[in-house]
Amino acid sequence: MRRFLRAREDTLIAVTERIRRRRARPPADHPRDLLDVLLAVREPELTELQVQRLLRGIMLAAFGVPATALTWLVWSLATRPDLHRRVAGEAAAWQDAAAPPLSALPQTEAVVEVLRLWPPTWLIGRTARRETTLGEWQLRPDDQVMFSPYLMHRDPRWWPDPDEPDPDRWLDPARTPKRHTYLPFGAGPRVCVGTQLGMIQLVLAAF
């Protein structure tokens, strides 16, 4: 935790310095990157803290999380010949074509079940908006709740053979997971805005 906190502080300092250097320059005619876009916002202009928080969130969600998912995906394909054969067989049909849509790659998309076994975000938090009962717990407004998609995704009540990859479970409509038992991207109003992009990245990377 100490190393994490030091790294976090160093990152925030570096991001803040970059924001100040960029603001000190004349504005670019055309945005070159996300920072230029954020600094060009007017009415109202974003504060330094707002820009910093947006950049921090984007770096975490668009770099760290996909990298973790891709690591598990590569490991799964390297250590499970049966999964590799599924993807390779589907890819062979598209060797001379442009990247196909996800709907044309059901086997490859099913292999991305690595998100169930190893969700990159293994803890998710929510804030109770009203008094409610959650199991044996009585929650009051503003109470913080943490839950683990990792544990939920391996719960035998919802998943037969929960510790084994089984792409076929995603190809059979009769085995559709129960609602809110599969949450690699969260759910509800705060579901990850990059859900579709994340799936496209993982499927095409495997393909």
Secondary structure, DSSP 8 states (H G I E B T S, - for coil): -HHHHHHHHHHHHHHHHHHHHHHHS---SS--SHHHHHHT--SS---HHHHHHHHHHHHIIIIIHHHHHHHHHHHHHHH-HHHHHHHHHHHHTTTTS----GGG-HHHHHHTTHHHHS-S---EEEE--S-EEETTEEE-TT-EEEE-HHHHHT-TTT-SSTTS--GGGGT-GGG---TTS--TT--GGG--TTHHHHHHHHHHHH-
